[in-house]
């Protein structure tokens, strides 16, 4: 009689929280980012646990303080020795991993990223024309070979730690860029015709006008990349690329500039407080308005008034 072996069901980002030995100080869960979860952990002096399989591709970015005396195991990959600062660990979906480490000088910290299979499949197909089922990512430990991947992970970490000032639009745009870099540089398709389809061109004038009208009508809302791509009737990846080639700005920066322009008009009218203006133009609070206004205009809203 053949015995059936029941493999553990891969964990969702929410389920994972009950299976790890520490808590997170920051998480993107309440920010509504689609296709990814980003979490920044509480500093830990050491750890030793077996991580269950996940349904998502997982990345871990180390910071200035990094683990020492590590022992990692995932699938057939092993790592023994000290970690590295500003380096990336990559764990493919569906495999168990062992994490053992300590730090003899100070508590270490890291940022964890989970990319959904749906996001990876969509970018693989839309950007490269790859069959998503044939795109795989081998285990990597303390990898520093890709400045593009490290920079994009760092940008997402900054977005999380500052409260998500760029909104869903910024985070989801960065997630698309991250997956492109991962497929090009760290997948089994690395170096194999990693040319982006339709890499030239600009948005049609009618599509651009429709997107601008949508932005102006929904400026006080948390606009997503999917919202704008649907208006333009393009995939999210190709929309973001064509929009930047047409306007010179990525979509989330364009939206921030439009919010600042509307704030300038409302400030000039003199009828609303700066706190109310911040909310009315789509910033989460007055501090976000102050930061972006000064960056774009060169002076604070109070000085502008």
N, C-alpha and C positions, 0 to 999 in steps of 0.2 A: 504494500500500500504506500502510495506516495504521500509524503507529508507536505502540506501547503505552508510555505513560508510567507508570513505577512510582514511586508516591509512597512516601516513607520511612514505615516502620511506626512509629506513635506509641510512645514509650518508657514502660515501667513505671517506678515510683519507683526500683526497684533498678537497672534498665538505665540510668537517667538519670545515675547516679553516674560512669559511665565517660565521659560526654560533657561534663562541666563542668570548669572550670579551677581549682577549689579543693576543699578537703575540708571536712567538717562536724565540728565539735567535739561536737555533741549531735544525736542522732537518736532518733525514737520507734520505729524498726524493732524493737529487742528488747523493747519494752514491750507489743507485741501489740495496739495500737490498731487497730480495724477500721474501714475506710472512709476513713482519712486517714493521711498521713505528715507529720510535722513535723520540720524540721531547722534547726539554728542554725549559721551558718557561721563559719569562722575569719576574723578581721578581715583585710580586703584593702585595699591601697593603691590598687588600680585593676584594671580588667579590660576585655577586649575579645574577645568570642566570640559565635558564632552558636549559639543554643540550639535543639536539634532539637524537633520536635513531641512533645507528651506525650499520654498517654491520659487524664490527669486534668486537672481544673481546677486551675490553679496560682495561688497568692496569695503575694506577698512583702511582708512588713511591715518597714519601716525602723525604726531605733532613734534614739537621741539623736544619733549621728554618722551622717550621711547622705551619699550620693554627690554629687559636684560635677562640672560639665562633662559631663553625661550625654548620650548619644544612644541612644535606644531605637527599635526598629521591630518591629512585630508586625502581620501582616495589612496592613490599610490605615492603621493608627494609627501616628503618629510622635510622638516627644517629644524636644526638644532644650532643654537648660538645666540648672540645678541641681535636685537632688532636694529632697525635703521630709522633715522628721523625723516619725516616728510616722504614716506615710502608707502606703497600700496600693497595690500593683500587682496587676492581675488579668490573667491570660493564659488564654484559652479553650483547650480541648483541640484537638489536631490541627493546630496552626499553628506555624510556625517563628518564632523571635524573635531579634533582634539586641540585644546588651547591650554598650555601651561607656561607660565612666565612669572617673573618677579622683577622688581626694580629696587636696587640697593641704595639709590640716592634720593629719589623723590617719586611721588605717585605719577604714574603715566596717564596720558589721556589720548583718546582717539575718536574719530568720527566714523560712523557706520552708515553704509548706503545699501539699499536694496532696490534693484531695478526689476520691474515686473517682466515676466515672459512676453506679455502682450506688447510692451513698449519695445523690447529688443526685436521681436518678430516684425513689428511695423517698420522700424528703421531699416532693418536688414533688407526687407522687401522693397520699400519705397525708395531708399537712397541708393542701394546697390543692385537691386534685382535678384538678390540671393534667396534661395529657398530657406526660410527660417529654421526648418528642421535639420538643415545641414550646417548650421552655424553653432560652434561649440567653443567654450572658453576653458583652457587648462588652468589648473591651480597655479597661483603665483604667490610667493612670499617676499615681502619687503622689496618690491620692484620699484626702481627709480629710473627706468629706461625711457619713460614717456613724459616729457614736460607738459605736453598737451593734456594728458589724462590728469596729472597731478594738479595742473592749474585749474582745470574745470572742476575737479573735486574740491579744491580750495575755495573756488568761487561759490559753490553750493554750500559749503560749510559757513562761509561768511554770510551768505543770505540767510541761513538758519539762525546763526548766532546774533544777527542784528534784527531778528523778528520778521524776516521775509518782506523787506520794504519794496521789492520789485514785484511782489504778488505771484500768483500762479504763472503768469505769463513769463516772468524771468526764470523761475525754477524749471518749468517744463521746457523752455527753450534750451537751457543749459543741459537738461537731461538728454535731449535729442543729440546735442553736440557731443556729450560724453559717450553715448552709445556708438556714434560714428567713429570716434577715436578708438574705442575698445575693439570694434570689429576690424578696423584697419590695422591695428597695431598689436592686439593681444588675443585674437581668436584663431581658430584653425584656418580661417580664410585670409590670414595676414599675408600681404604681398601678392594675393591672387586676384588680380583684376579689381582692386579696391577703388575703382573710379566711380565717382558719384554720377548717377544718371542725370542728364539734362542740366549740367553744371553751369551753363550760360543762361542768358535771357533776363528779362525784367517782368514785373507784374504788368498785366494789361491795364490801360488807363481806367477802364470801367471797373475792374476789380479793385484797384487802388482806391478809387473814389468810394466804392461801397464799404471798404474796410475803414476808411477815414470817417465816414458817416456813422458806422457802427461804433467806433471808438468814442466819438463825440456824444453819441446818444447814451452810452453806457459808462461814461468816464468815472462815475461814482461807484462802480461795481468792480468786483475782483475778476477782471477779464482773463480768460484762459487762451492759450495758444489754439486750442480746438475751436473756440468761438470765432476767432479771426480767420482761421483756415477754412472753416465752413462757409463764411461769407465769400471768400475768394474762390471757393470750390476747388481747393487744392489739398493735398496731404499736408500735415503739419510741418513736416521736414522741408518740403519744397516751398511752402508758403514762407517760412521763416527765412530761408535762403534768398528767395526772390525779393522779398520785402526789403531786406538789407541792401541788396544790389540796386534796388530802385530808389530807396530813400536815403541810403547812407547810414541808416541806424537800424539796429535790431528792433523787433516789434516792442519789446518792453521798454527800451529807451525812448522810442517814439511816443509811447503812451505817457511816460513820465514827463516828457517835454510838453505834451498837450495839457497835462494836469497843471503844470507850472504856468502855462499861458493863460488857462482859465483862472487860476489863482490870482494872477496879475490883474486881470479885469475886475474880479470881485474885490480885491484890495483897493483898486482905484475908485470903485463905487462907494466904499466906506460904510456899507450898511451892516456887514457881518463881522463877527470876531474872527481872529485868525484860527481859533480852534474849530469854529463852525465851517470856515472855508476849507480847512484841511479835509474834513469829512465829506463836504460837498463835492470836492474834486477827486476823491478816491484815495486819499492817503489815510492810513490807519489812525494817525494822531498828528498833533501839531509839530512834534519833533521831527517826524518824517517830512512834513512840509518844509520845515526850516532847513533840513539837510539838503534836500533836492533843490529847493529854491535857490539857496546860496550857490550850489554847484553849477546850476544852469545860468542864473542871472548875475551872480557875482556878489550879491549883497543879500542880507537876510530879509524876510518879508517885512519885519518891523522897520528896517532902514528904508526899504522900498516905499513903504507907505508915507 
